[in-house]
Amino acid sequence: MGIELKFLTDDPGEIEIVERYWALNPDGTFCGSVISLLPFRETQKARDLVALVQSYATAYYTGTICPDCGRHPLINTRSDYKVVHYQKLCQHCEDDAILERIIEDEEHG
């Protein structure tokens, strides 16, 4: 199990902070806290750093594949990584399933 990163930037500093944010220890825990990554440039708050990391790269959990679409699930935060193991569908397919149930309820309600 691991994390695949697709970078949306060419800036070496931005790539490095993304890699440090998503870095895993051999036991699957994260290397250090988000706060340990601060400050980063002008960023002083953890939530602001997470938003920056999300704008610099897209992260996918490689430990599972969605049975509906066959893709690795998208993870936006470290919290997503901790719960993605328990999800049956990726978030995109889960959102589609919820929308389909809403439409069906409206058609039959």
Beta strands, then each sheet from edge to edge (+ up, - down):
strand 1: 3-7
strand 2: 57-61
strand 3: 74-75
sheet 1: 1+ 2- 3+
end
